[in-house]
Every structure is written in structure tokens, then in C-alpha cells.
Amino acid sequence: MKASFSSSPGTLLRSLARSAPSAHVWETILHTLLPSAVRMVGAGFQFLSTVIVARTLGDGPSANFFFWSSVLMTSGPIATFGLEQIALRNVPRLQRDHPEKVGRFVAHLRAISVLLSFLIGLGWAVYAVISQAPPGGVRLWHFLPPLLLGAIAVALINGEAFKGLSRPVMGSVYGHLLPVTLFFILVVLFAKHLGSPGILTLYTGSYLIGALAARHASGGEFRKCFLAWPDRATLRSLLAEGLPICLVSFFGALGFIIPLAFFELTRPAAEVSHLTAAFRISILFAVLSSAIHSVFAPALSRSAELPDPLRPLFRVYGKAILIALVALALPLGLGIAFPERVMSIFGEEFLDGVAPLRLLLLLQLVSLILGPVPHLLLMTGHTVFLARTGIVKFLATVILSFFFIPRYGGSGMVYAMGLAFVGEDIAGLLHAFRKLRTAKIKPKRDASGS
């Protein structure tokens, strides 16, 4: 009886020790959730900044800032030419084999993206002058697009480079948290003294500081060389590698920019504010889900290289869906059920954006259920198919937008984007499944000698 009594606590402790998560499990959870948590903090500051601008300026005067910040942020992945994904893919190899070359390699990516940003930004500056409300003319803020676009592109490359260096938290800090936090502080201090052009200037300055601050990040990889133009052979190689990814980003961005520009030209300024505010709320969920999904991208890539990739890869894919749903399903559900309460945060005049917001949140929920299809295609080597479906999605979105926007306003733009988006995801998922199933069968045929 005494022996039995003395052994019970030990048995209980051993049982608890076996059932407790291992150090590896805790490390995995931390590696997955901490970057997402940092991203969530940044998204919170971004949302609060949007609320302050909307409440300070009102729905009409804030339209200019909302339109241009949305357009230029969407143009960022075009200006990088897909080089941020090349940083994520190639930096780990360089760090392993030639760590001294990491800084110069990323400097090459930044230099190319800065030049492309300047050229694209000049195009947006011309559009800003042409579309300037009467009495027209050139304004000082028209020169902001090249600066802001370059800063956004460099911040994106910095963020992915840090992730490639196995520092995902620093990637989230320098790629997103630092600039949006700076902007939030500046908006709190100065928004009541400024109009849309002044607030856009603060936005530009925040991203410039965030982009340049990465040079002084711990680790020192980027201190010696921050911008460097590559030689001709390296330039050709980088442009060839980045082109398919750039096409995906290009047509994806145009599928948002062209309908929004058409909406801005044909609808009242207040409606533009309502719609872009609704988009900013939905983008919070897109940003957070992308932060969760990107953690699983390396595992998807490794699973795709296995002899029998189908089951292991979709096991990882299912985990990505499950974790994203657990994290975001409840707030999405509340937003879908009570969109008027969410929009009222911006002010009573923004309640006209309730219908587009509910549709956008429903679309985000469908996206979570379908999973990270772009990551699946990119990590399994189906970039060309992703580019082709991106072109089809772009054409479908633009055509449907020209048909739906005059009839249904902001909801019409969401209808067009939603139909094209869901169609692209379903097509991509079916394509990946079919190709991976073929990859599973092919080795068996080879083994049989056929």
C-alpha cells in the first residue's frame, strides 16, 4: 500500500510529461504564431490609422488618401517584379553556402525594384495630374507616388529577405509593423491639421523610414551594401526568374486597380471612401491569413519534392487551412453578422459601406476555406499556370466590373472580384491536385518498367 501510494505521484508526473507538448512542438507553435502576432499588431495600428483619418476628414475629403494609398500599396508587388519572392527562395541557400554574398544579393534586388518603382510611379503621377479635380493643375503631392512606391517595394523585399534568413519576426517588423506604427503615431499627432495630400505625405515618410531602417537591423547583413546595381548577366537572370511571379502580381493588382479607378471616375467621392474603407477592413483578414499561410510555404515546398508528394503536401495544406480558420473564423463571423457596427467605427456617414463589407468578408471566409492556393502553386513549381489563371482572372474582373459597377455600385465591384477570385482558386486547386496525383503515379509506372 505504501509503495503504491509513493509511486502514484511519480506515475502521474510521467504521464503529464508524456502528454505535455515537446520543446519542438512549442518551437513550431512559436515560429508559426509569433510572426502572425506581430503582423496582427501592425494590422491593428493600420486599422486605427484608417479610423482616425476617416473620422477626422469625413467620407468625402478622405477619398483622395484612401484611393491613392490603396492603389500604391496594391502596385507594390508589381514594382518589386517578384523579387521579394526570389529573396525568400534564394537567401536561405546563399546564407548556407556564401553568407558574405547575402547583403549584395538583396542590394541588387532593391536597386532593380527602386528603378521599376520610379518608372511606374511616374505613370501614376501623370494619372494624378490628369484626374485632378477642377481647376486642375500640378500639385506637390503628385510627386509622391514614385517615392511611396519605391519605399513600399523596398520594405517588401526587406521583409522577405529577413524571412529567408530565418528571422520571420524581423521580417514582419521591417516589412510591415515599423512603417504602419510610424504612420499611426504621425496621424495621431498631425491628422487634424492636414488634408488628404498631407496625410499621404506622412504615409510616404513612414514607409521611407521603415525601408531605410532595415540597413541598421541586428545581424548586420545589410549595413555594408544597401543598394547595388547588378551586372548584366545577373540582371538578366533575376528578371527572367522574377517575370512569372511579376505577371501574377501585375494582373492581380490590375484586377483591383482598374475597377477601382473606374469606380472613382464614375461614382461620388463619398462612395469611394465607403468602398475603400470596407476593403481596408477585409484586407486586414487577407494580411493575417497570408502571414499564417506563408509560414507553411517552406513545408509545402519540401513536401512537393518527395517521391509521393500528394498526401504529405495536402496534410500541410490542411494544417494551414485549419490554423487560419481557428484564428480568423470568429472575427470574420462577427463582421459578417454585424457589418453596420464595424462600419460605424469610421463614422455614421460610412454606414453606406455595409453591403460591400459583408460581401468582402464572406469572400474572405470562402478564401480561408479554399486555403492558400497561390502558395500551393508557387511552392510546387506551377508558377506559369498561376500566371495564366491570373490573366484570366484579371480579364474576368475588369469585364464584370464594367457591367456590375454601373448597376450595383460598390457591391458590383465586389461581385466581379469575388466571382473571378473564387474561380481562380478552384481552378488552381484542381490543377495542383491533378499534377500531384500524376507525380504520385509516375514513379510506380517507371518502377514497373513501362
N, C-alpha and C positions, 0 to 999 in steps of 0.2 A: 504494500500500500504506500509506504514511504517512497520507494523507488518510483512507483507510478506517479506520485504527486510531484516528485522532483523533476521527472522527465517531461511532464506536460508543458511547462513554460518553454523549455528548450525546443520541443516539437512545434509549439505554436510559433516561436520566433523563426525557426527554419522554414515553416510553411509560409509565413509572411514574407520572408526574404526571397523565397522562390517566386511568390506571386507579385512582388514589387517590380516595377519597371527597371530594367538593367540600365547601366550607365550609357550604353549605346542607344537605347530607346530614348532616354532623356536628351541625349545629344541630338538625335534625329528630330525630336519634337522642338527643341530649341532652334535648331538650324532651319526648320520649316516655319515656325511661328514668329520668331523674333524679327526677321526682316519684314514679314507681313504686318507685325505690330507697329514697326517704325513707319511703314508705308501708311498704315491706318492713322497714325498721329498726323502725318503730313496731309492726308486727305481731310482730316478734321480741321486743320488750320486753313486749308484751301476752301473748304465749305464755309467756314466762319468769315473768311475774307469776302466771299461772294455775297453772303448775307449783309455784311456791313456796306458793301458797295451798293447793293440793291436798295437797302433802306435809306442810305444817305442821298443817293441821286434820284431814286424813283425809277419806274419802269421805262419811261421814255428816254431821259438823258443817259441812263446806264447802258442803252442798247449798243452804243459805239464800242465801249470797252468789252462788253460780253461778246460781241461779234468778232472783234479783232483778236482777242485773247484766245477764243475758241478756234478760229481759223489758223492762227500761227502755231498754236500747240498741236493741232492736227497735222500741220505741214512739217513739224519737226522730224518725224521718221522719214519723210522724203528727203529732207536736207542732209540727213546722215547717210543716204544712199545705201542703207542696210549695213553700214559699217559698224554700228553698235552690236549687231548680231555676230559679225566677224570677230569683234573684240571678245565677246562671250565665248566663241568657239575656239579661237586661236591663242588667246592669252594663257590659258592653262598649259598648253603644250610648250609655249615659249618659256613660261616660268619654270617648267620641269627641265627643259633642255638647254635654254640660253637665257637665264634670268636677267642678264645685263641688257638684253635687247627689248625687254618689255616696254620700257619708257619710250624709246624711239618708235617702236611699232605703233603704240597708241597715239604718239605725237603725229605720225603720218595720217592716221585716221581722222584726227581732229583737224588737221590742215585741209584735207580734202573736203570735209564737211563744212568748214568755215567758208571756203570758196563757193561751194554749192549754195550755202545759205545766203550769201551775199547776192548771188545771181537770182535766186528765187525771191528773196526779199525785195530786190529792185522791181520785180514784176508785181509784187503786192503793193509796193509804194506807188507805182503807176496806177494800179486799180484804185488805191485810196484817193489819189488826186482826181481821177475821172469820176468817181462816185461821190465826191464831196458835195454835201448839200449846198444849195444856193446861199450866198452868192458865189460859191466855188472858190477856186484858187488853191495855191500850195500852202500847207500848214507845216509847222516844225515837226509835229508828231508823225507826219507822213514819212519821215526818215527813220522811224523806229523799227519797221518790220525787218530790215536786214540785220540790225543789231540783236533784236529779240530772237529771231530765228536762229542766228548763229549761236547765241547763248544756250538756247534750248537744245540744239543739236549736240553741242559740246557736253552739256550736262547729261544727255542720254548716253553718250559714248563713255563718259567717266563712270556712270553708274554700272554699265555692263562690264567695263574693264575691271572694276573692283569685284564684281561677282565672279569674273573669271579668275581673279586672284584668291578666290575662296574667302572673300570678305563681303558677304551679301548685305550685312548691316551697313557697312560703309557705302556700299553701292546705293542703298536706299537713302542714306543721309545726303550724299553729294548729288545723287541723281534726282532727288525729289524733295526731301524734308527741308534741307537748308534753304533753297530758294523760296519755297512756299511759306516757310516760317518768317523769313525776312520780309516777304511781301505782306504777311499778316500784320507784323509789327508796324510797318510803314503805313498801312491802311488805317490801323487804329489811331496813329498819330496825326495823319495828314488828310484822310479822305474827306473830311468836312470842309476843307479849304480848297479842294480840287474838283475839276470835272473829269469826264471820261479820258481826254487826252493826258491829263496829269497823272491819273491813276495808271494808265497804260505805261507811262514813263517809269513809275515806281515798279511796275511788273517787270519791265525790261531791266532796270537796275538790279533787281533782286536776282534774276537769272544770270546776269553778267557776274555778279559777286559769287554766286553759287558755283558757276562754271570755273572761274579762276581759282577759287579756294581749294579745289582738288589738288592743285600743284603743291600745296603745303600739307597734304594729308600724311598721317603716320605711315611709315613704310618707306617713303622717300623715292618710290619708283618714278614719279613724275616731276621731281624737282629739277633735274638737270636739263630735261628737254620736254617742253610742253607743246610746242608747235614745230613741225619739221616737214618740209615738202619731200615726198619720196622720189627716188629716181624713176626713170621711165618704165623700166621693167616691173618694178614694184607697183607703180601706179596702175599699169595695165592689169596686173594680177589682181589687185584689190578691186578695181572697177568691174572686172569680169566676175569675181566672186560675189560682189555685192549686188550686181544687176538684178538677178531674180528676186532677191529679198526687197530691193528697192521698188520693183514693179508691184509687188504685193502691197507695200506701204503706199505707193503712189496711187494706185487705183482705189485702195481702201480709203485714203484721205480724200480723193476727188469725189468718191461716193457720198461723202459728208459735206465737203466744201461747196460743190456746185449746187446741190439742192438748197443749202443754207444761203448761198449768195442769191439764188433765185427768190427764195423766201424774203430775204432782206430787201430786195429791189421791188417786190410786189406787195408786201404787207406793211402795215403801220409799225413804227418803231417799238411801240409798246408790245406788240405781238412777238417781235424779235426777242425782246427781253424775257418774255414769259417762256418762250420755247427754249432759249439758250440756258435759262435758269433750270428748267426741267432736265435738259441734257447734262448740266453740271452735276445734278443730284445723281442721275443714273450712271454718270462716268465714275463717281465715287465707287460704286459697286464693281464697275469694269476694272478699275485700277486695283482694287483689293483682290478680286478674283485672279487677275493677271499676276499679282505678286505671289499668290499661293501657287498658281499653276507653274510659274517659272521655276520654283524650287524643284519641281518634279521633272523639268526638262532634261537634266543630265541622266536621270534614271531611265527616261524614255529612250534617250539616245543609246545607252548601254544595252537596254533590253532589245533594241532593234538589231543589234549586232550578234545576238545569239543564234545558234543553228535553228532553233524552233521558237521564233520570237512572239508568236501570236498571243499565247496565254500570259507569259510574264509581262509583256508590254501592256496588255489591257488590264492586268492586275494593278500596275502602277497607275494607269489611266483612271481606273475606278477609284483608287485612293484619292487622286486629285479631285475628282468629282465629289466624293464623299466629304472631304475636309472643307472644300469650298462651300458646299451646301450647309454643313454644320455651322460654319462661321457666318454665313450671309443669309440663309433662308428666313430666319426670324425678322431681321430688319427689313428685308425685301417684302415679306408678307405684310408687315405693318404699314409700309409705304403704299402697297397696292390697296390695302383696306382703307387707309385714311390719307389719301394724297392731298386733300384740302388742308389738313393740319400741317403737312410738310411744306406746302407752298406758302402757307400763311406766315411762315418764318421770314420770308422775304418782304412781307407787307401785304395788306389786303388787296392791293391792285394786281398782285401776281396770281390771284385765285383763278384767273382765266387759263392758267397753265396746268390745271388739274388733270384734264383729259390726256394731254400728251405725256404728262408724268406717269400716270397709271399705265399707259401703253408701253412706255420705255422700261418701267420696272418689270412688267410682265415679260418683255423681251429679254431682260437680264436674267430672269428666272429660267426661261427656256434655254438661254445660253449656258447657265450653270448645269442644267440637266444634261445637255449635249456634251459638255466637257470642253477641254482646251484643244479643239480641233486644229487650230493653226500650229500650236506646239507639237501636236502629234505628227502633222505633215512635215514640219521643218526638221524635227529630230529623227525622222525615218527616211529623209532624203527625197521627199516628194515636193520640193520647192517649186518645180516647174508646174506641176498640177495646181498648186496653191496660187501661183501667178495667173494661170489660165482662168481658174474659177473667180479670182479677184477681178479680172477684166469683165467677165460675165456679170458678176455682182454689181460692178460699177455701172455698166450699161443698163441693167435692170433698174437700179436705184434711180438713176437720172431720168429714164423714160417714165417710170411710175411716178416720180416726184412731179414732173411737168403735168401729169394727168391728175394726181391727187391733191396737190397743194392748192390750186385754184378752187377746188370743191370743198376740201376739208381743213384748210389752213395748216396749223402746226401738227395736228393729228395725221393729216395726209402725208406729211414728210415722214412721220414715224411709221405709218403703214408701209410706205415704199421701202424704207430701210429695213424694216422688220422682215418683210417677205423675202427680200434679197439675201439678208443675213442668214436667216434660218435655212433657206435653200442651199446656200454655200456650205454651211456647216454639215447638213445632212449628206450632201454630195461628197464632201471631204471625208466624212466618217466612213461612208460606204466604200470609197476608193481605197482608203488606208486598210480597211478590213480585208478587202478583196486581194490587195497586193501582199499583205502579210500572210494571208491564208495560202497564197501561191508560194510564198517563200518557205512556208512550212512543208508543203507537199513536195517541192522541187528536190530537196536532198534525198527524200525517200526514193524518187524515181532514179536519181543518179546512183544510189546505192544498189539498186536492183539491176543496174547495167543497161537500162533503157535509154 
